[in-house]
Amino acid sequence: MRNVVLMSTTGATADPLAALGALPGVADSVESVRKAVDRVYGHRVMRRRSNEITSEAALRGARGSAALSGADWALEEVRRRSDFSGDDEARTMGAALRLTAEAGQLLSIWRQSPLRVLARLHLVAAADKAERTGRPRQEGEPVDEPLTGLPLPSAAEAHGRLEGLSELIIAGGSAPALVTAAVVHGELLALRPFTSHNGLVARTAERIVLIGSGLDPKSVCPAEVGHAELGRDAYLEALEGYVSGTPEGMAAWIAHCGRAVELGARESTAVCEALQRGAA
């Protein structure tokens, strides 16, 4: 894969994502996530009202993703609003909500054409900037990404690494879903391949991997909730570890993503408990 981050940790390994799964601590993260997800799916409310849990997880996930991109609204404000075309924060929230709704429609395409899916996600997110949507940035084009000030790869490097990531996804492999999701998320944030909305797109792509892999097929463990709960500073610190390309940095990013999924699972478990009590 033409990805300096993955190559730095895996050398010539045929399946670099599987190799990342062998990094110290990653197996523990994978197991912890599996147990957290199993707890949600084993809840008695999930057997009768899973559609409600999925809908609530989607709303909370969108809110969490938007918070990391600068629109940190209370959940009730998101529920109350119907117009998301006002200021920048409202447009960010609207983009997050549209992406969450779109993610489920793209699962069948992801494994065959991830680049097509990413283009579609950006088109959906940046609906108000039609002249630059749905295509990777060109050399010299500015990138509007308020979340991170990490060095921006050149457009040529971003294009090459996107192609490499796409090839890995299409080829498949034995890596745990958490590892693949974390790498997709981290790589998109590191590259910022679009002129805007890269954070929202990256977190939606992580969601697609988690759903499509079968780890969270009903999409009731919103990692975006966990990323927001862990906070922007921790998110950026973990992302810097990913960008560093060191085994320790990569493992720390995967563990951070795993913790985010666990917190998303905990959120939905709480929703199940509330429904069971008749409180929601």
Helices and strands as residue ranges (DSSP letters): H 4-10, H 16-20, H 26-41, H 44-68, H 75-80, H 88-103, H 107-110, H 114-125, G 130-132, H 155-171, H 177-191, H 198-212, H 223-230, H 232-244, H 247-277
